[in-house]
Amino acid sequence: MSSPTTDNNATIQDPDTSTSSPRRRWLAIVLTITVLCAGALAWWRPWEHEEEVLPPPEAVCQDVYNTAEFDRILDSHIGSDHVLAYGGWNRRCTVSSGRPPATDARGYEMYGTIAFIEYWHDNEYDAGNGYKWTDETMSADTDNGVQKLNTPELEGNTYLWVMQSGQSNYVHGIWFGDGFTIAAVIPHPENNLDGPKTTQEAMAVMPELLTYVVIQAQEHHAIPNPKLSKTPVSEPTDTADTPATDSAAIRNQPTSTPSAS
């Protein structure tokens, strides 16, 4: 029997040979990339690395208030503050939490503001939303739930007032000095990331908070000395040895016996 013959000019070729080499190359590339990515993830796992947290300042609000003392009173974890100056003497200092952001049960981001302190070089406190309070109007109020606070360490009257804005409460502690007013405010405690978690908790800490705020402001000369301000002073002249900015502030300052509003 004769063996089959083949054409010497014919080339016998595996049908997969023409495509197997490119496929192998691509597979090798993909495998290499996969191995490199796996190695990188094994070395750098972002979910296992905590974000760098800056240490809280030792004092806030232009170094008037000790951070640790604020945290003790408010049961908070202050991380930063921000001072906003406006209208000459009037200014606000906001203290914020150092905790990482979080959401509430509804999925909304919680507020990082713990509290803010407002100074007013006047006998009237403008709380916004049309509310402008004086010592006299707060003392006589019967419609807004104003309560007089028991703060024996402070000279001057202090009040507790909760302002409703939409569905949020703003708990105010207000001190009326002699020609100067200070307000400590804990905003929307029910949705705060830090500090008091309910309106009742915010109201409970307000007497101690306001007492600390006013005493420290007096000791750090953040407000005029109440004892000195009770003595009538003459109008400063152009030759007075007083900086221009201070002279302007004194000219705008009410006399020691302000007229009734």
Contacts in CASP RR format, 6 or more apart in sequence:
PFRMAT RR
TARGET T0000
AUTHOR 0000-0000-0000
METHOD contacts of the structure
MODEL  1
MSSPTTDNNATIQDPDTSTSSPRRRWLAIVLTITVLCAGALAWWRPWEHE
EEVLPPPEAVCQDVYNTAEFDRILDSHIGSDHVLAYGGWNRRCTVSSGRP
PATDARGYEMYGTIAFIEYWHDNEYDAGNGYKWTDETMSADTDNGVQKLN
TPELEGNTYLWVMQSGQSNYVHGIWFGDGFTIAAVIPHPENNLDGPKTTQ
EAMAVMPELLTYVVIQAQEHHAIPNPKLSKTPVSEPTDTADTPATDSAAI
RNQPTSTPSAS
6 12 0 8 1.000
51 100 0 8 1.000
53 98 0 8 1.000
54 79 0 8 1.000
56 67 0 8 1.000
56 77 0 8 1.000
56 78 0 8 1.000
56 79 0 8 1.000
56 80 0 8 1.000
56 98 0 8 1.000
57 67 0 8 1.000
57 78 0 8 1.000
57 79 0 8 1.000
57 80 0 8 1.000
57 81 0 8 1.000
58 66 0 8 1.000
58 67 0 8 1.000
58 68 0 8 1.000
59 65 0 8 1.000
59 66 0 8 1.000
59 67 0 8 1.000
60 67 0 8 1.000
60 70 0 8 1.000
60 78 0 8 1.000
60 80 0 8 1.000
60 81 0 8 1.000
60 93 0 8 1.000
60 95 0 8 1.000
61 81 0 8 1.000
61 83 0 8 1.000
61 93 0 8 1.000
61 95 0 8 1.000
61 117 0 8 1.000
62 83 0 8 1.000
62 93 0 8 1.000
62 222 0 8 1.000
63 220 0 8 1.000
64 93 0 8 1.000
64 216 0 8 1.000
64 217 0 8 1.000
64 220 0 8 1.000
64 222 0 8 1.000
65 117 0 8 1.000
65 212 0 8 1.000
65 213 0 8 1.000
65 216 0 8 1.000
66 216 0 8 1.000
67 78 0 8 1.000
67 79 0 8 1.000
69 212 0 8 1.000
70 76 0 8 1.000
70 78 0 8 1.000
70 95 0 8 1.000
70 115 0 8 1.000
70 212 0 8 1.000
71 77 0 8 1.000
71 78 0 8 1.000
73 205 0 8 1.000
73 208 0 8 1.000
73 209 0 8 1.000
73 212 0 8 1.000
74 114 0 8 1.000
74 115 0 8 1.000
74 186 0 8 1.000
74 194 0 8 1.000
74 195 0 8 1.000
74 196 0 8 1.000
74 205 0 8 1.000
74 209 0 8 1.000
75 195 0 8 1.000
75 196 0 8 1.000
75 205 0 8 1.000
76 95 0 8 1.000
76 97 0 8 1.000
76 114 0 8 1.000
76 194 0 8 1.000
76 195 0 8 1.000
77 97 0 8 1.000
77 98 0 8 1.000
77 99 0 8 1.000
77 194 0 8 1.000
78 95 0 8 1.000
78 96 0 8 1.000
78 97 0 8 1.000
78 98 0 8 1.000
78 114 0 8 1.000
78 194 0 8 1.000
79 95 0 8 1.000
79 96 0 8 1.000
79 97 0 8 1.000
79 98 0 8 1.000
80 95 0 8 1.000
80 96 0 8 1.000
80 98 0 8 1.000
81 93 0 8 1.000
81 94 0 8 1.000
81 95 0 8 1.000
81 96 0 8 1.000
82 93 0 8 1.000
82 94 0 8 1.000
82 96 0 8 1.000
83 91 0 8 1.000
83 92 0 8 1.000
83 93 0 8 1.000
83 94 0 8 1.000
84 91 0 8 1.000
84 92 0 8 1.000
84 93 0 8 1.000
84 94 0 8 1.000
85 91 0 8 1.000
86 92 0 8 1.000
88 121 0 8 1.000
88 249 0 8 1.000
89 119 0 8 1.000
89 120 0 8 1.000
89 121 0 8 1.000
89 249 0 8 1.000
89 252 0 8 1.000
90 118 0 8 1.000
90 119 0 8 1.000
90 120 0 8 1.000
90 121 0 8 1.000
90 122 0 8 1.000
91 118 0 8 1.000
91 119 0 8 1.000
92 116 0 8 1.000
92 117 0 8 1.000
92 118 0 8 1.000
92 119 0 8 1.000
93 116 0 8 1.000
93 117 0 8 1.000
93 118 0 8 1.000
94 113 0 8 1.000
94 115 0 8 1.000
94 116 0 8 1.000
95 113 0 8 1.000
95 114 0 8 1.000
95 115 0 8 1.000
95 116 0 8 1.000
95 117 0 8 1.000
96 112 0 8 1.000
96 113 0 8 1.000
96 114 0 8 1.000
97 112 0 8 1.000
97 113 0 8 1.000
97 114 0 8 1.000
97 192 0 8 1.000
97 193 0 8 1.000
97 194 0 8 1.000
97 195 0 8 1.000
98 194 0 8 1.000
99 112 0 8 1.000
99 193 0 8 1.000
99 194 0 8 1.000
101 109 0 8 1.000
101 110 0 8 1.000
101 193 0 8 1.000
102 109 0 8 1.000
102 110 0 8 1.000
102 193 0 8 1.000
103 109 0 8 1.000
103 110 0 8 1.000
104 110 0 8 1.000
104 191 0 8 1.000
108 191 0 8 1.000
110 191 0 8 1.000
110 192 0 8 1.000
110 193 0 8 1.000
111 187 0 8 1.000
111 188 0 8 1.000
111 191 0 8 1.000
111 192 0 8 1.000
111 193 0 8 1.000
112 192 0 8 1.000
112 193 0 8 1.000
112 194 0 8 1.000
113 187 0 8 1.000
113 192 0 8 1.000
114 186 0 8 1.000
114 192 0 8 1.000
114 194 0 8 1.000
114 195 0 8 1.000
115 184 0 8 1.000
115 185 0 8 1.000
115 186 0 8 1.000
115 187 0 8 1.000
115 195 0 8 1.000
115 209 0 8 1.000
116 184 0 8 1.000
116 185 0 8 1.000
116 187 0 8 1.000
117 182 0 8 1.000
117 183 0 8 1.000
117 184 0 8 1.000
117 185 0 8 1.000
117 213 0 8 1.000
118 125 0 8 1.000
118 182 0 8 1.000
118 183 0 8 1.000
118 185 0 8 1.000
119 180 0 8 1.000
119 181 0 8 1.000
119 182 0 8 1.000
119 217 0 8 1.000
119 222 0 8 1.000
119 223 0 8 1.000
120 126 0 8 1.000
120 180 0 8 1.000
120 181 0 8 1.000
120 182 0 8 1.000
120 183 0 8 1.000
121 179 0 8 1.000
121 180 0 8 1.000
121 249 0 8 1.000
121 252 0 8 1.000
121 253 0 8 1.000
122 179 0 8 1.000
122 180 0 8 1.000
122 181 0 8 1.000
122 254 0 8 1.000
123 134 0 8 1.000
123 135 0 8 1.000
123 176 0 8 1.000
123 179 0 8 1.000
123 181 0 8 1.000
123 254 0 8 1.000
123 258 0 8 1.000
123 261 0 8 1.000
124 132 0 8 1.000
124 133 0 8 1.000
124 134 0 8 1.000
124 181 0 8 1.000
124 261 0 8 1.000
125 132 0 8 1.000
125 133 0 8 1.000
125 134 0 8 1.000
125 174 0 8 1.000
125 176 0 8 1.000
125 181 0 8 1.000
125 183 0 8 1.000
126 132 0 8 1.000
127 133 0 8 1.000
127 161 0 8 1.000
127 163 0 8 1.000
127 172 0 8 1.000
127 183 0 8 1.000
129 163 0 8 1.000
129 165 0 8 1.000
131 144 0 8 1.000
131 163 0 8 1.000
133 159 0 8 1.000
133 161 0 8 1.000
133 174 0 8 1.000
134 176 0 8 1.000
134 261 0 8 1.000
135 157 0 8 1.000
135 176 0 8 1.000
136 260 0 8 1.000
136 261 0 8 1.000
137 261 0 8 1.000
138 146 0 8 1.000
138 148 0 8 1.000
138 157 0 8 1.000
138 159 0 8 1.000
138 161 0 8 1.000
138 174 0 8 1.000
138 176 0 8 1.000
139 148 0 8 1.000
139 157 0 8 1.000
139 159 0 8 1.000
144 161 0 8 1.000
145 161 0 8 1.000
145 162 0 8 1.000
146 159 0 8 1.000
146 160 0 8 1.000
146 161 0 8 1.000
147 159 0 8 1.000
147 160 0 8 1.000
147 161 0 8 1.000
148 157 0 8 1.000
148 158 0 8 1.000
148 159 0 8 1.000
148 160 0 8 1.000
149 158 0 8 1.000
149 159 0 8 1.000
149 160 0 8 1.000
149 173 0 8 1.000
149 206 0 8 1.000
149 207 0 8 1.000
149 210 0 8 1.000
150 207 0 8 1.000
151 158 0 8 1.000
151 175 0 8 1.000
151 207 0 8 1.000
151 210 0 8 1.000
151 211 0 8 1.000
153 211 0 8 1.000
153 215 0 8 1.000
154 175 0 8 1.000
154 210 0 8 1.000
154 211 0 8 1.000
154 214 0 8 1.000
154 215 0 8 1.000
155 177 0 8 1.000
155 226 0 8 1.000
156 175 0 8 1.000
156 176 0 8 1.000
156 177 0 8 1.000
157 175 0 8 1.000
157 176 0 8 1.000
157 177 0 8 1.000
158 173 0 8 1.000
158 174 0 8 1.000
158 175 0 8 1.000
158 176 0 8 1.000
158 207 0 8 1.000
158 210 0 8 1.000
158 214 0 8 1.000
159 172 0 8 1.000
159 173 0 8 1.000
159 174 0 8 1.000
160 171 0 8 1.000
160 172 0 8 1.000
160 173 0 8 1.000
160 203 0 8 1.000
160 206 0 8 1.000
160 207 0 8 1.000
161 171 0 8 1.000
161 172 0 8 1.000
161 173 0 8 1.000
161 174 0 8 1.000
162 169 0 8 1.000
162 170 0 8 1.000
162 171 0 8 1.000
162 172 0 8 1.000
162 199 0 8 1.000
162 203 0 8 1.000
163 169 0 8 1.000
163 170 0 8 1.000
163 172 0 8 1.000
164 170 0 8 1.000
168 187 0 8 1.000
168 188 0 8 1.000
168 190 0 8 1.000
168 191 0 8 1.000
169 188 0 8 1.000
169 189 0 8 1.000
169 190 0 8 1.000
169 199 0 8 1.000
169 202 0 8 1.000
170 185 0 8 1.000
170 186 0 8 1.000
170 187 0 8 1.000
170 188 0 8 1.000
171 185 0 8 1.000
171 186 0 8 1.000
171 187 0 8 1.000
171 189 0 8 1.000
171 196 0 8 1.000
171 199 0 8 1.000
171 202 0 8 1.000
171 203 0 8 1.000
171 206 0 8 1.000
172 183 0 8 1.000
172 184 0 8 1.000
172 185 0 8 1.000
173 183 0 8 1.000
173 184 0 8 1.000
173 185 0 8 1.000
173 206 0 8 1.000
173 209 0 8 1.000
173 210 0 8 1.000
174 181 0 8 1.000
174 182 0 8 1.000
174 183 0 8 1.000
174 210 0 8 1.000
175 181 0 8 1.000
175 182 0 8 1.000
175 183 0 8 1.000
175 210 0 8 1.000
175 213 0 8 1.000
175 214 0 8 1.000
177 226 0 8 1.000
178 224 0 8 1.000
178 226 0 8 1.000
178 229 0 8 1.000
178 230 0 8 1.000
178 256 0 8 1.000
179 224 0 8 1.000
179 229 0 8 1.000
179 253 0 8 1.000
179 254 0 8 1.000
179 258 0 8 1.000
180 223 0 8 1.000
180 224 0 8 1.000
180 226 0 8 1.000
180 229 0 8 1.000
182 210 0 8 1.000
182 213 0 8 1.000
182 214 0 8 1.000
182 217 0 8 1.000
182 223 0 8 1.000
184 206 0 8 1.000
184 209 0 8 1.000
184 210 0 8 1.000
184 213 0 8 1.000
186 192 0 8 1.000
186 195 0 8 1.000
186 196 0 8 1.000
186 202 0 8 1.000
186 205 0 8 1.000
186 206 0 8 1.000
186 209 0 8 1.000
189 195 0 8 1.000
189 196 0 8 1.000
189 197 0 8 1.000
189 198 0 8 1.000
189 199 0 8 1.000
189 201 0 8 1.000
189 202 0 8 1.000
190 197 0 8 1.000
190 198 0 8 1.000
190 199 0 8 1.000
196 202 0 8 1.000
196 204 0 8 1.000
196 205 0 8 1.000
216 222 0 8 1.000
217 223 0 8 1.000
218 225 0 8 1.000
218 226 0 8 1.000
224 253 0 8 1.000
229 256 0 8 1.000
230 256 0 8 1.000
231 256 0 8 1.000
232 255 0 8 1.000
232 256 0 8 1.000
232 257 0 8 1.000
233 250 0 8 1.000
235 251 0 8 1.000
236 242 0 8 1.000
236 247 0 8 1.000
236 250 0 8 1.000
236 251 0 8 1.000
240 247 0 8 1.000
242 250 0 8 1.000
END
